[in-house]
Amino acid sequence: MLPYIKMFNLLKKNKPNVILILIDGSRYDVVNSIPFYQELRKEATFFSQVITYAPYTIGSLHALFSGMYGNRNGVNGYYNSYSFDKENCTTLTQYMKSHGYYTECDLIKADVKPHQGFDKTRAPDEFRDNLIERHSEILTQIKDRQPFFLFLDYSKIHRNLVANVIKKYSDFDKEYFDNKEKNLKTYTEWVEESGHYLKAILSKIKELGLWDNSIVLIFNDHGASVGDKIGEKAYGVYLYDYTIRCYLYIIGKYFPKNVVIRKLVRSIDILPTLLEFFKIKEKDGYKKIQGKSFLPFLHGKEEERIAYSETGGLGGPTPSPELHNVQCVRTNKWKLIYNKTSKQKELYNIEEDKEEKTNLAGKELDVEKKLWEEMLKEGKN
């Protein structure tokens, strides 16, 4: 990465555009297997282990944009998108707007992210619009509004999940859970299609002359089940890695190419990272940001971070859409899950048991105690 002094000298001369591209519902391990995404790493600083706060879009994006968990920002349940504490939380978009940026987004539903700070909010027809054409046109329109902050949502994977899984099967449908290989093949095809979209959009950014003065962040909000665990046909019910482990590509001349950061970071760390990058101070008088910048990771100063996640499913064995009832804390090696409704604990050694099949709760007592204390602390906020 560029030395801090050189980076900040460049920033003084020119404010780079910020383009966030959400690949909604794409799981990390499938993205990792697709050639286009593998090649994209060569152009990026790639974070391979970004843990989301919530394995569904509303909770995930409100946490990302506020830099804090939902039990602090108010969005701690599927039905709580309008409970965001806008009077006491400052969003990424508000920070960028106060820094002189024009702000715009194109999302399938306006309420999946905080409204604050956007100059313009668009919403495509999820089932009719061609997203390559639509987002290419938006980029063409916005290029004269530099510096700009633009948030684009590739929602086609989500659309396919809704039409082909969520509306078709129950959370306990034997036909679905007995055909994991078939489900994975179909799902992989949907994710591969997102690569065609990204290739076209990145080419459009270059064509419009925006490439050299833009930072592009490509990420997912959560993953998806392909029949991994009975009781969860898609996402939002459990907190296993196939839905909470995410990824992040950062592309732009201010960041090194072909660098992979494997240490755990959190989605709530993205806001403070951008604030540090732009030298924007956190506003006083508001709830404190819980995330922490991961820019030091790019200079070899990695540290052990603990991620906290929550959910409350619309379905599954213990539905709780009004208020999250499943919690977990995760480190690079361990994960502890607790279901408040069933009172069940699960402890997994993630390094050795990637599919989370062997529950060690009650056996690794020292680790379990430490993670339980961390969960109690985070769960109170």
C-alpha positions as a LaTeX table, in Angstrom:
\begin{tabular}{lrrr}
\hline
Residue & $x$ (\AA) & $y$ (\AA) & $z$ (\AA) \\
\hline
Met1 & 0.00 & 0.00 & 0.00 \\
Leu2 & 1.08 & 3.59 & $-0.54$ \\
Pro3 & 2.80 & 5.19 & 2.43 \\
Tyr4 & 0.34 & 7.23 & 4.49 \\
Ile5 & 1.98 & 10.59 & 3.64 \\
Lys6 & 1.89 & 9.93 & $-0.11$ \\
Met7 & $-1.67$ & 8.64 & 0.08 \\
Phe8 & $-2.92$ & 11.69 & 1.94 \\
Asn9 & $-1.09$ & 14.04 & $-0.44$ \\
Leu10 & $-2.98$ & 12.39 & $-3.31$ \\
Leu11 & $-6.24$ & 12.80 & $-1.41$ \\
Lys12 & $-5.58$ & 16.52 & $-0.91$ \\
Lys13 & $-5.23$ & 16.97 & $-4.66$ \\
Asn14 & $-8.27$ & 14.94 & $-5.65$ \\
Lys15 & $-11.13$ & 13.25 & $-3.85$ \\
Pro16 & $-11.65$ & 9.78 & $-5.33$ \\
Asn17 & $-15.16$ & 8.57 & $-6.08$ \\
Val18 & $-16.39$ & 5.69 & $-3.91$ \\
Ile19 & $-18.37$ & 2.94 & $-5.64$ \\
Leu20 & $-19.86$ & 0.16 & $-3.50$ \\
Ile21 & $-21.12$ & $-2.88$ & $-5.40$ \\
Leu22 & $-23.16$ & $-5.37$ & $-3.40$ \\
Ile23 & $-23.36$ & $-8.92$ & $-4.74$ \\
Asp24 & $-26.43$ & $-9.74$ & $-2.68$ \\
Gly25 & $-26.63$ & $-13.28$ & $-1.30$ \\
Ser26 & $-23.35$ & $-14.61$ & $-2.73$ \\
Arg27 & $-21.55$ & $-17.01$ & $-0.39$ \\
Tyr28 & $-17.82$ & $-16.81$ & 0.08 \\
Asp29 & $-16.82$ & $-20.39$ & $-0.75$ \\
Val30 & $-18.71$ & $-20.35$ & $-4.07$ \\
Val31 & $-17.26$ & $-16.97$ & $-5.08$ \\
Asn32 & $-13.85$ & $-18.38$ & $-4.19$ \\
Ser33 & $-14.31$ & $-21.21$ & $-6.73$ \\
Ile34 & $-15.23$ & $-19.04$ & $-9.75$ \\
Pro35 & $-12.39$ & $-18.10$ & $-12.16$ \\
Phe36 & $-13.54$ & $-14.48$ & $-12.70$ \\
Tyr37 & $-13.50$ & $-13.75$ & $-8.98$ \\
Gln38 & $-10.14$ & $-15.47$ & $-8.61$ \\
Glu39 & $-8.71$ & $-13.24$ & $-11.36$ \\
Leu40 & $-10.26$ & $-10.16$ & $-9.78$ \\
Arg41 & $-8.05$ & $-10.66$ & $-6.74$ \\
Lys42 & $-5.06$ & $-9.68$ & $-8.87$ \\
Glu43 & $-6.51$ & $-6.16$ & $-9.12$ \\
Ala44 & $-7.54$ & $-5.87$ & $-5.49$ \\
Thr45 & $-6.79$ & $-5.91$ & $-1.83$ \\
Phe46 & $-8.95$ & $-8.90$ & $-0.92$ \\
Phe47 & $-10.33$ & $-9.63$ & 2.55 \\
Ser48 & $-11.30$ & $-13.28$ & 2.67 \\
Gln49 & $-12.87$ & $-13.41$ & 6.12 \\
Val50 & $-15.31$ & $-10.55$ & 6.72 \\
Ile51 & $-17.93$ & $-11.51$ & 9.30 \\
Thr52 & $-21.33$ & $-9.88$ & 8.87 \\
Tyr53 & $-23.43$ & $-8.81$ & 11.84 \\
Ala54 & $-26.63$ & $-10.36$ & 10.46 \\
Pro55 & $-27.14$ & $-13.03$ & 7.75 \\
Tyr56 & $-29.85$ & $-11.05$ & 5.99 \\
Thr57 & $-29.70$ & $-7.78$ & 4.06 \\
Ile58 & $-31.56$ & $-5.37$ & 6.36 \\
Gly59 & $-29.54$ & $-6.15$ & 9.48 \\
Ser60 & $-26.29$ & $-6.48$ & 7.56 \\
Leu61 & $-26.48$ & $-3.15$ & 5.71 \\
His62 & $-27.65$ & $-1.10$ & 8.68 \\
Ala63 & $-24.67$ & $-2.44$ & 10.64 \\
Leu64 & $-22.26$ & $-1.72$ & 7.79 \\
Phe65 & $-23.52$ & 1.82 & 7.22 \\
Ser66 & $-23.54$ & 2.70 & 10.93 \\
Gly67 & $-20.36$ & 0.86 & 11.93 \\
Met68 & $-22.18$ & $-0.76$ & 14.84 \\
Tyr69 & $-24.18$ & $-3.85$ & 15.68 \\
Gly70 & $-27.95$ & $-3.85$ & 15.41 \\
Asn71 & $-28.49$ & $-4.11$ & 19.14 \\
Arg72 & $-26.91$ & $-0.64$ & 19.30 \\
Asn73 & $-28.32$ & 0.98 & 16.13 \\
Gly74 & $-31.86$ & $-0.37$ & 16.66 \\
Val75 & $-32.10$ & $-2.80$ & 13.74 \\
Asn76 & $-31.97$ & $-6.06$ & 15.68 \\
Gly77 & $-34.79$ & $-7.95$ & 13.99 \\
Tyr78 & $-36.19$ & $-8.61$ & 10.52 \\
Tyr79 & $-39.13$ & $-6.33$ & 11.18 \\
Asn80 & $-37.03$ & $-3.50$ & 12.63 \\
Ser81 & $-35.77$ & $-1.70$ & 9.52 \\
Tyr82 & $-37.71$ & 1.40 & 10.57 \\
Ser83 & $-36.30$ & 1.22 & 14.10 \\
Phe84 & $-32.89$ & 2.54 & 13.05 \\
Asp85 & $-31.80$ & 5.12 & 15.62 \\
Lys86 & $-31.27$ & 7.91 & 13.12 \\
Glu87 & $-31.20$ & 10.58 & 15.82 \\
Asn88 & $-28.15$ & 9.05 & 17.50 \\
Cys89 & $-26.33$ & 7.22 & 14.68 \\
Thr90 & $-24.39$ & 8.84 & 11.85 \\
Thr91 & $-24.14$ & 6.79 & 8.64 \\
Leu92 & $-21.37$ & 6.30 & 6.13 \\
Thr93 & $-23.44$ & 8.22 & 3.57 \\
Gln94 & $-23.86$ & 11.18 & 5.92 \\
Tyr95 & $-20.11$ & 11.27 & 6.52 \\
Met96 & $-19.41$ & 11.22 & 2.78 \\
Lys97 & $-22.01$ & 13.90 & 2.07 \\
Ser98 & $-20.52$ & 16.16 & 4.76 \\
His99 & $-17.14$ & 15.59 & 3.09 \\
Gly100 & $-18.41$ & 17.12 & $-0.15$ \\
Tyr101 & $-19.69$ & 14.03 & $-1.95$ \\
Tyr102 & $-22.82$ & 13.61 & $-4.05$ \\
Thr103 & $-24.51$ & 10.41 & $-2.84$ \\
Glu104 & $-26.77$ & 8.00 & $-4.72$ \\
Cys105 & $-27.89$ & 4.37 & $-4.59$ \\
Asp106 & $-29.83$ & 1.81 & $-6.60$ \\
Leu107 & $-31.36$ & $-0.89$ & $-4.37$ \\
Ile108 & $-34.28$ & $-3.27$ & $-4.80$ \\
Lys109 & $-35.92$ & $-1.94$ & $-1.63$ \\
Ala110 & $-35.23$ & 1.44 & $-0.07$ \\
Asp111 & $-35.69$ & 0.23 & 3.51 \\
Val112 & $-32.88$ & $-2.35$ & 3.45 \\
Lys113 & $-30.36$ & 0.39 & 4.26 \\
Pro114 & $-30.41$ & 3.64 & 6.26 \\
His115 & $-32.04$ & 6.52 & 4.36 \\
Gln116 & $-29.90$ & 9.23 & 5.91 \\
Gly117 & $-27.44$ & 11.07 & 3.70 \\
Phe118 & $-28.53$ & 9.97 & 0.23 \\
Asp119 & $-29.14$ & 12.70 & $-2.34$ \\
Lys120 & $-30.96$ & 10.23 & $-4.56$ \\
Thr121 & $-32.35$ & 6.75 & $-3.99$ \\
Arg122 & $-33.40$ & 4.58 & $-6.92$ \\
Ala123 & $-35.14$ & 1.21 & $-6.94$ \\
Pro124 & $-35.07$ & $-1.12$ & $-9.96$ \\
Asp125 & $-37.78$ & $-3.56$ & $-10.95$ \\
Glu126 & $-36.09$ & $-6.71$ & $-9.69$ \\
Phe127 & $-37.81$ & $-8.95$ & $-12.23$ \\
Arg128 & $-37.68$ & $-6.73$ & $-15.33$ \\
Asp129 & $-34.65$ & $-4.44$ & $-15.36$ \\
Asn130 & $-31.37$ & $-5.45$ & $-16.96$ \\
Leu131 & $-28.92$ & $-4.49$ & $-14.23$ \\
Ile132 & $-25.93$ & $-4.18$ & $-16.55$ \\
Glu133 & $-27.79$ & $-1.66$ & $-18.71$ \\
Arg134 & $-29.36$ & 0.10 & $-15.73$ \\
His135 & $-26.17$ & 0.49 & $-13.71$ \\
Ser136 & $-24.16$ & 1.47 & $-16.80$ \\
Glu137 & $-26.66$ & 4.27 & $-17.42$ \\
Ile138 & $-26.49$ & 5.40 & $-13.78$ \\
Leu139 & $-22.70$ & 5.57 & $-14.01$ \\
Thr140 & $-23.00$ & 7.61 & $-17.21$ \\
Gln141 & $-25.39$ & 10.04 & $-15.51$ \\
Ile142 & $-23.37$ & 10.40 & $-12.32$ \\
Lys143 & $-19.92$ & 10.90 & $-13.89$ \\
Asp144 & $-20.43$ & 14.67 & $-13.98$ \\
Arg145 & $-21.27$ & 14.78 & $-10.25$ \\
Gln146 & $-17.73$ & 13.96 & $-9.03$ \\
Pro147 & $-16.76$ & 13.36 & $-6.33$ \\
Phe148 & $-19.58$ & 10.90 & $-5.81$ \\
Phe149 & $-20.53$ & 8.03 & $-3.53$ \\
Leu150 & $-22.52$ & 5.39 & $-5.39$ \\
Phe151 & $-24.02$ & 2.21 & $-3.99$ \\
Leu152 & $-25.15$ & $-0.42$ & $-6.52$ \\
Asp153 & $-27.02$ & $-3.62$ & $-5.70$ \\
Tyr154 & $-26.67$ & $-6.72$ & $-7.88$ \\
Ser155 & $-29.84$ & $-8.45$ & $-6.73$ \\
Lys156 & $-30.22$ & $-11.26$ & $-9.25$ \\
Ile157 & $-28.91$ & $-14.01$ & $-6.93$ \\
His158 & $-31.46$ & $-12.88$ & $-4.35$ \\
Arg159 & $-34.18$ & $-12.88$ & $-7.00$ \\
Asn160 & $-33.32$ & $-16.44$ & $-7.99$ \\
Leu161 & $-33.28$ & $-17.56$ & $-4.35$ \\
Val162 & $-36.74$ & $-16.09$ & $-3.80$ \\
Ala163 & $-38.27$ & $-17.61$ & $-6.94$ \\
Asn164 & $-36.57$ & $-21.00$ & $-6.90$ \\
Val165 & $-36.00$ & $-21.74$ & $-3.21$ \\
Ile166 & $-37.82$ & $-19.50$ & $-0.74$ \\
Lys167 & $-41.21$ & $-19.64$ & $-2.48$ \\
Lys168 & $-40.83$ & $-23.27$ & $-3.52$ \\
Tyr169 & $-39.64$ & $-25.13$ & $-0.41$ \\
Ser170 & $-40.16$ & $-25.12$ & 3.34 \\
Asp171 & $-37.29$ & $-24.95$ & 5.82 \\
Phe172 & $-37.66$ & $-28.69$ & 6.36 \\
Asp173 & $-38.41$ & $-29.86$ & 2.82 \\
Lys174 & $-36.82$ & $-33.27$ & 2.27 \\
Glu175 & $-36.67$ & $-32.79$ & $-1.50$ \\
Tyr176 & $-34.46$ & $-29.73$ & $-1.07$ \\
Phe177 & $-32.16$ & $-30.93$ & 1.69 \\
Asp178 & $-31.59$ & $-34.32$ & 0.04 \\
Asn179 & $-30.23$ & $-32.67$ & $-3.11$ \\
Lys180 & $-27.39$ & $-30.47$ & $-1.88$ \\
Glu181 & $-25.12$ & $-31.18$ & $-4.88$ \\
Lys182 & $-27.86$ & $-30.23$ & $-7.34$ \\
Asn183 & $-28.70$ & $-27.12$ & $-5.32$ \\
Leu184 & $-25.03$ & $-26.09$ & $-5.22$ \\
Lys185 & $-24.66$ & $-26.50$ & $-8.99$ \\
Thr186 & $-27.67$ & $-24.29$ & $-9.66$ \\
Tyr187 & $-26.61$ & $-21.70$ & $-7.11$ \\
Thr188 & $-23.05$ & $-21.62$ & $-8.53$ \\
Glu189 & $-24.49$ & $-20.77$ & $-11.95$ \\
Trp190 & $-26.29$ & $-17.79$ & $-10.41$ \\
Val191 & $-23.07$ & $-16.56$ & $-8.81$ \\
Glu192 & $-21.14$ & $-17.07$ & $-12.05$ \\
Glu193 & $-23.65$ & $-14.78$ & $-13.76$ \\
Ser194 & $-22.78$ & $-12.06$ & $-11.25$ \\
Gly195 & $-19.24$ & $-12.24$ & $-12.59$ \\
His196 & $-20.51$ & $-11.29$ & $-16.07$ \\
Tyr197 & $-22.29$ & $-8.31$ & $-14.51$ \\
Leu198 & $-19.18$ & $-7.20$ & $-12.62$ \\
Lys199 & $-16.97$ & $-7.50$ & $-15.68$ \\
Ala200 & $-19.35$ & $-5.25$ & $-17.64$ \\
Ile201 & $-19.69$ & $-2.66$ & $-14.86$ \\
Leu202 & $-15.94$ & $-2.46$ & $-14.21$ \\
Ser203 & $-15.40$ & $-2.03$ & $-17.95$ \\
Lys204 & $-17.98$ & 0.78 & $-17.96$ \\
Ile205 & $-16.18$ & 2.53 & $-15.11$ \\
Lys206 & $-12.99$ & 2.43 & $-17.19$ \\
Glu207 & $-14.78$ & 3.50 & $-20.38$ \\
Leu208 & $-16.18$ & 6.59 & $-18.64$ \\
Gly209 & $-12.73$ & 7.59 & $-17.42$ \\
Leu210 & $-13.60$ & 7.02 & $-13.77$ \\
Trp211 & $-11.18$ & 4.18 & $-13.04$ \\
Asp212 & $-8.13$ & 6.23 & $-12.05$ \\
Asn213 & $-10.07$ & 8.39 & $-9.63$ \\
Ser214 & $-12.33$ & 5.82 & $-7.97$ \\
Ile215 & $-12.21$ & 3.32 & $-5.15$ \\
Val216 & $-14.40$ & 0.31 & $-5.88$ \\
Leu217 & $-15.56$ & $-1.93$ & $-3.02$ \\
Ile218 & $-17.15$ & $-5.24$ & $-4.05$ \\
Phe219 & $-18.72$ & $-7.22$ & $-1.22$ \\
Asn220 & $-21.59$ & $-9.42$ & $-0.08$ \\
Asp221 & $-24.04$ & $-8.82$ & 2.73 \\
His222 & $-24.53$ & $-12.50$ & 3.59 \\
Gly223 & $-24.29$ & $-15.94$ & 2.02 \\
Ala224 & $-26.95$ & $-18.59$ & 1.45 \\
Ser225 & $-27.75$ & $-22.19$ & 2.24 \\
Val226 & $-27.80$ & $-24.78$ & $-0.50$ \\
Gly227 & $-29.24$ & $-27.34$ & 1.90 \\
Asp228 & $-26.30$ & $-27.28$ & 4.33 \\
Lys229 & $-28.34$ & $-27.50$ & 7.54 \\
Ile230 & $-31.92$ & $-28.73$ & 7.86 \\
Gly231 & $-34.12$ & $-25.87$ & 9.03 \\
Glu232 & $-32.54$ & $-23.20$ & 6.81 \\
Lys233 & $-33.39$ & $-23.32$ & 3.12 \\
Ala234 & $-31.84$ & $-19.93$ & 2.30 \\
Tyr235 & $-30.52$ & $-17.54$ & 4.98 \\
Gly236 & $-31.37$ & $-15.67$ & 8.17 \\
Val237 & $-32.20$ & $-18.64$ & 10.41 \\
Tyr238 & $-28.77$ & $-19.78$ & 11.64 \\
Leu239 & $-25.29$ & $-18.30$ & 12.11 \\
Tyr240 & $-23.11$ & $-20.86$ & 10.35 \\
Asp241 & $-20.27$ & $-19.68$ & 8.15 \\
Tyr242 & $-22.06$ & $-20.35$ & 4.87 \\
Thr243 & $-24.17$ & $-17.26$ & 5.64 \\
Ile244 & $-22.09$ & $-15.05$ & 7.97 \\
Arg245 & $-18.64$ & $-15.34$ & 6.38 \\
Cys246 & $-18.33$ & $-12.66$ & 3.72 \\
Tyr247 & $-15.64$ & $-11.12$ & 1.52 \\
Leu248 & $-14.47$ & $-7.70$ & 0.36 \\
Tyr249 & $-12.49$ & $-6.55$ & $-2.69$ \\
Ile250 & $-11.04$ & $-3.03$ & $-2.59$ \\
Ile251 & $-9.81$ & $-1.80$ & $-5.96$ \\
Gly252 & $-8.11$ & 1.50 & $-6.72$ \\
Lys253 & $-4.69$ & 3.09 & $-7.03$ \\
Tyr254 & $-4.61$ & 3.90 & $-3.31$ \\
Phe255 & $-4.66$ & 0.20 & $-2.42$ \\
Pro256 & $-2.20$ & $-2.56$ & $-3.33$ \\
Lys257 & $-3.03$ & $-5.15$ & $-5.95$ \\
Asn258 & $-2.95$ & $-8.91$ & $-5.48$ \\
Val259 & $-2.92$ & $-8.75$ & $-1.67$ \\
Val260 & $-4.99$ & $-11.18$ & 0.41 \\
Ile261 & $-5.84$ & $-10.47$ & 4.05 \\
Arg262 & $-6.93$ & $-13.73$ & 5.69 \\
Lys263 & $-7.33$ & $-12.48$ & 9.23 \\
Leu264 & $-10.85$ & $-11.89$ & 10.50 \\
Val265 & $-12.41$ & $-8.45$ & 10.19 \\
Arg266 & $-16.04$ & $-7.38$ & 10.60 \\
Ser267 & $-18.48$ & $-5.69$ & 8.25 \\
Ile268 & $-18.81$ & $-2.95$ & 10.90 \\
Asp269 & $-15.12$ & $-2.18$ & 10.30 \\
Ile270 & $-15.74$ & $-0.85$ & 6.76 \\
Leu271 & $-17.13$ & 2.52 & 7.93 \\
Pro272 & $-14.23$ & 3.40 & 10.27 \\
Thr273 & $-11.76$ & 2.21 & 7.61 \\
Leu274 & $-13.15$ & 4.69 & 5.09 \\
Leu275 & $-13.23$ & 7.42 & 7.74 \\
Glu276 & $-9.54$ & 6.85 & 8.45 \\
Phe277 & $-8.75$ & 6.72 & 4.75 \\
Phe278 & $-10.42$ & 10.09 & 4.11 \\
Lys279 & $-9.21$ & 11.55 & 7.43 \\
Ile280 & $-12.80$ & 12.18 & 8.54 \\
Lys281 & $-13.27$ & 12.42 & 12.30 \\
Glu282 & $-16.07$ & 10.54 & 14.04 \\
Lys283 & $-18.82$ & 12.94 & 15.03 \\
Asp284 & $-19.23$ & 13.79 & 18.69 \\
Gly285 & $-22.62$ & 13.57 & 20.38 \\
Tyr286 & $-23.70$ & 10.36 & 18.66 \\
Lys287 & $-23.47$ & 6.69 & 19.57 \\
Lys288 & $-19.89$ & 5.49 & 19.31 \\
Ile289 & $-18.87$ & 3.41 & 16.32 \\
Gln290 & $-18.07$ & $-0.17$ & 17.37 \\
Gly291 & $-16.04$ & $-1.03$ & 14.30 \\
Lys292 & $-12.33$ & $-0.39$ & 13.95 \\
Ser293 & $-10.31$ & 0.54 & 10.87 \\
Phe294 & $-8.48$ & $-2.32$ & 9.20 \\
Leu295 & $-6.05$ & $-0.06$ & 7.29 \\
Pro296 & $-3.24$ & $-1.15$ & 9.68 \\
Phe297 & $-3.68$ & $-4.71$ & 8.35 \\
Leu298 & $-2.30$ & $-3.46$ & 5.04 \\
His299 & 0.91 & $-2.48$ & 6.81 \\
Gly300 & 1.38 & $-5.83$ & 8.52 \\
Lys301 & $-0.18$ & $-4.72$ & 11.80 \\
Glu302 & $-2.79$ & $-7.46$ & 12.04 \\
Glu303 & $-4.56$ & $-8.15$ & 15.30 \\
Glu304 & $-6.98$ & $-10.71$ & 16.65 \\
Arg305 & $-10.53$ & $-9.40$ & 16.36 \\
Ile306 & $-13.72$ & $-10.95$ & 17.67 \\
Ala307 & $-16.90$ & $-10.70$ & 15.59 \\
Tyr308 & $-20.40$ & $-10.70$ & 17.01 \\
Ser309 & $-23.42$ & $-11.76$ & 14.94 \\
Glu310 & $-27.15$ & $-12.13$ & 15.59 \\
Thr311 & $-30.28$ & $-13.28$ & 13.80 \\
Gly312 & $-33.91$ & $-14.19$ & 14.34 \\
Gly313 & $-35.39$ & $-16.20$ & 11.51 \\
Leu314 & $-38.65$ & $-15.66$ & 9.66 \\
Gly315 & $-38.89$ & $-19.44$ & 9.69 \\
Gly316 & $-36.84$ & $-22.41$ & 10.84 \\
Pro317 & $-37.06$ & $-24.23$ & 14.17 \\
Thr318 & $-37.14$ & $-21.12$ & 16.41 \\
Pro319 & $-38.50$ & $-18.18$ & 14.39 \\
Ser320 & $-38.15$ & $-14.74$ & 15.97 \\
Pro321 & $-38.51$ & $-11.96$ & 13.36 \\
Glu322 & $-39.33$ & $-9.24$ & 15.88 \\
Leu323 & $-36.13$ & $-9.62$ & 17.93 \\
His324 & $-32.95$ & $-11.61$ & 17.35 \\
Asn325 & $-32.79$ & $-14.80$ & 19.40 \\
Val326 & $-29.63$ & $-16.46$ & 18.02 \\
Gln327 & $-26.19$ & $-15.05$ & 18.83 \\
Cys328 & $-22.61$ & $-15.97$ & 18.04 \\
Val329 & $-19.08$ & $-14.78$ & 18.60 \\
Arg330 & $-16.35$ & $-15.77$ & 16.20 \\
Thr331 & $-12.57$ & $-15.55$ & 16.13 \\
Asn332 & $-10.14$ & $-16.74$ & 13.47 \\
Lys333 & $-10.28$ & $-20.22$ & 15.01 \\
Trp334 & $-13.41$ & $-20.60$ & 17.15 \\
Lys335 & $-17.13$ & $-19.92$ & 17.07 \\
Leu336 & $-19.68$ & $-20.07$ & 19.88 \\
Ile337 & $-23.40$ & $-20.00$ & 18.99 \\
Tyr338 & $-26.24$ & $-19.61$ & 21.48 \\
Asn339 & $-29.96$ & $-19.92$ & 20.79 \\
Lys340 & $-31.90$ & $-17.99$ & 23.44 \\
Thr341 & $-35.12$ & $-19.84$ & 22.64 \\
Ser342 & $-33.83$ & $-23.42$ & 22.76 \\
Lys343 & $-31.06$ & $-22.58$ & 25.29 \\
Gln344 & $-28.66$ & $-24.58$ & 23.10 \\
Lys345 & $-24.95$ & $-23.82$ & 22.81 \\
Glu346 & $-22.71$ & $-24.86$ & 19.91 \\
Leu347 & $-18.92$ & $-24.55$ & 19.88 \\
Tyr348 & $-16.88$ & $-25.18$ & 16.74 \\
Asn349 & $-13.20$ & $-25.21$ & 15.87 \\
Ile350 & $-13.54$ & $-23.40$ & 12.54 \\
Glu351 & $-9.99$ & $-24.14$ & 11.42 \\
Glu352 & $-10.46$ & $-27.91$ & 11.71 \\
Asp353 & $-14.21$ & $-28.19$ & 11.19 \\
Lys354 & $-15.16$ & $-25.79$ & 8.37 \\
Glu355 & $-18.62$ & $-27.31$ & 7.90 \\
Glu356 & $-19.38$ & $-26.98$ & 11.62 \\
Lys357 & $-20.41$ & $-30.59$ & 12.15 \\
Thr358 & $-18.77$ & $-31.39$ & 15.50 \\
Asn359 & $-20.27$ & $-29.50$ & 18.42 \\
Leu360 & $-17.63$ & $-29.15$ & 21.17 \\
Ala361 & $-19.81$ & $-27.29$ & 23.67 \\
Gly362 & $-19.06$ & $-28.58$ & 27.13 \\
Lys363 & $-15.72$ & $-30.08$ & 26.09 \\
Glu364 & $-13.38$ & $-27.13$ & 25.44 \\
Leu365 & $-14.28$ & $-25.32$ & 28.65 \\
Asp366 & $-11.60$ & $-22.59$ & 28.69 \\
Val367 & $-12.40$ & $-21.46$ & 25.14 \\
Glu368 & $-16.12$ & $-21.70$ & 25.71 \\
Lys369 & $-15.95$ & $-19.61$ & 28.89 \\
Lys370 & $-13.96$ & $-16.85$ & 27.20 \\
Leu371 & $-16.29$ & $-16.68$ & 24.20 \\
Trp372 & $-19.37$ & $-16.82$ & 26.42 \\
Glu373 & $-18.14$ & $-13.80$ & 28.38 \\
Glu374 & $-17.54$ & $-11.96$ & 25.10 \\
Met375 & $-21.05$ & $-12.83$ & 23.91 \\
Leu376 & $-22.62$ & $-11.55$ & 27.11 \\
Lys377 & $-20.69$ & $-8.31$ & 26.75 \\
Glu378 & $-21.63$ & $-7.69$ & 23.11 \\
Gly379 & $-25.22$ & $-8.84$ & 23.59 \\
Lys380 & $-25.88$ & $-6.13$ & 26.17 \\
Asn381 & $-25.12$ & $-3.18$ & 23.91 \\
\hline
\end{tabular}
